[in-house]
Amino acid sequence: MELKNRFIHLKIRRYDISEKPEVIKKSLKIASEATLADLKKELQDLCGITGDKVIKVRYPDNTLIPMLFLLQSPEE
């Protein structure tokens, strides 16, 4: 079985920096064998987050997305 990487396009808002942050567009590459810890580390690196801060992932309608959903392949 071939391992594949996926790209997820994100719009990031850093509420720890500002109450009304600008949107920053980034892409995140996720390996098919990535774990939740790997994903959290990648998001921290992508956003320049240090320390143990809460990361919330949301749909465009502002509802929360469990981070595990990002690890699922679109076929699941």
Secondary structure, DSSP 8 states (H G I E B T S, - for coil): ----EEEEEEEE--TTT-SS---EEEEEEEETT--HHHHHHHHHHHHT--SS-----B-TTS-B--HHHHHS-TT-
